[in-house]
Amino acid sequence: MKKNILLVLVVFLCGACSDFLNMPPKNTKVVYTMEDVRGAMSTLLFATTSSSYCKGYVSSPVMFNGEYVQYPFTRRNNVSSILYTNDLDLENFLFDDFANPSRGGQNFIKEYGEIKNWEGYLFPSDLWKEVFISIGYINMVLKDLENVPDYNKTDYERIAGEGRVMRAYYLLRLNQLFAPYDKNDYGIPFNFDADVVQGGKRWKQTDLYKKLIGEITDVLEYETVPEESWNIFFNKRIMYAILAQTYQFKAGSCAAEEEDWSKAEFYAKEARKGARVESTIDEQAELTTVPLTKSTTKPHRFALLRFSLYAYGGNDYAPWGRPEQMLVQRPSKELYDLYDENDIRREVYFKEIDGKVYVTKWQCTDEHDINDVHILFRFSDLLLIEAEALARQGKDGALDLLNEFKSSKIPGYSGYTGSDIIGEILKERRKEFVYEEQMNWLDMKRTGASVSRTAKDEETDEIKTYTLEGNDYRYTFPLPADYELRHPSKKNLNDFADVCIDDYNPL
């Protein structure tokens, strides 16, 4: 099967590659085989797990539509997400008493200036664009996959499964961040058509969730076994985890349906399959570090995806500082006081120096380096989703799961004796997932948390108090002014260059 191709842009990759693809003349007919499409998806997976957060840092970047392709929720975007929570001491965030100020909060002064009052524009705009670069690429791959002349079920399902699940996950995250929790008519705008270059109207959130859930449940019906050394998101455990997160967030929203909590319970249980959570200091620390090697591991026994976005050297994960030089960021007192004195997370996540407590969760050790770890799915989240779902439904078992979880984190824990099981579960979620992706911010949004905090006016050095109400419009990120989905555009398999890998293999 042939297709007409309009070559709009020729993109090449920097670095070790010297033999780039030969580009065919414009407006010629090109046949794309299954091998071509698999190569295109391999390139996306390579970019997802090997690109740097800092554009141009890696030796072999992948570009699409004139933009760098990478895992969208980069470590810079992660730091911006953390600023939305009440988990850092914002009075001291702009730490500048450091040999290299870019390693402290000064490197995030623009984001800090906007987000201290929950009025971010720079970060949401960058995040929106970075997500849709990958979505546009996926749309392109999936369209060409439908037209290959040498169809075979195994390759088709491995490629389509990967693309459809990854795209659904990215769009779920965008809707959680950019759509108001209580207004059904204002879901995010998006399309799945690679040939549509203009964005459409906002979807209703009920329709959007139906579409995204449908994408994943369709893939769950595939008969093909994932290729373990190649696939990332095409993995039943990960699909179950995404559905558990989806139903948990959806259950209290304007798109809520009667069975949301029961489905959150079901999928969380299916994804975890009774596996235990981290219960030692070493296991807890191992979540945010990777071995000092250039290899990438995924997913491991804690149901976590790791992306080694730096393929070389150390990474001190600005703005945290470095343990051998100077620690920089401090937790909010409110957060730190939530941890029991012998909680293993207190030892792993923080360190006290001269009476002051500093964040160490992302610090490298003698045997492990940070290498841009992004924690996506793990058993602690699944256990707590199941516990919350049981409690919300008034079912038995929530207290048992809560005690199982707390006992794994607090040696000698004797059991919860309070009456607010849901509140205790939410408290454990905050303590466990602090500084990870958007986890705590999304919990704040879905539960309607009202918070106040103090931060420094970076121009006057005056300490001011800022307040966010539970139903505040600032819980919804603003869409970029030019939010049309320009990245899902009329591109094709010739619009990327050879990355000098025969096939993607992250191991």
Secondary structure, DSSP 4 states (H G I P E B T S, - for coil): --EE----------SS--SPPPPPPTT-EE---HHHHHHHHHHHHHHHHH--SSTT-SSS-EEETTEEE--SS-HHHHHHHHHHTT-B-TTSSS---SSSGGGSGGGGHHHHHHHTTT--SHHHHHHHHHHHHHHHHHHHHHHHHTT-SS--HHHHHHHHHHHHHHHHHHHHHHHHHHS-TT-TT--------TT--S--PPPPHHHHHHHHHHHHHHHHT--SPP-TTT-SS--HHHHHHHHHHHHHHHTTSTT--TTHHHHHHHHHHHHHTT-----SHHHHHHTT-EESSS----S-TTS--------SS----TTSEETTTEE---B-HHHHTTS-TT-HHHHHHEEEETTEEEE-TT---SSEE-S-------HHHHHHHHHHHHHHHT-TTHHHHHHHHHHHHSTT-----SS-HHHHHHHHHHHHSTTSTTHHHHHHHHHT--EEEEEE-TTT--EEEEEE-TT-GGGSPPPPTT-S--SS-S--GGGS---S-SS----
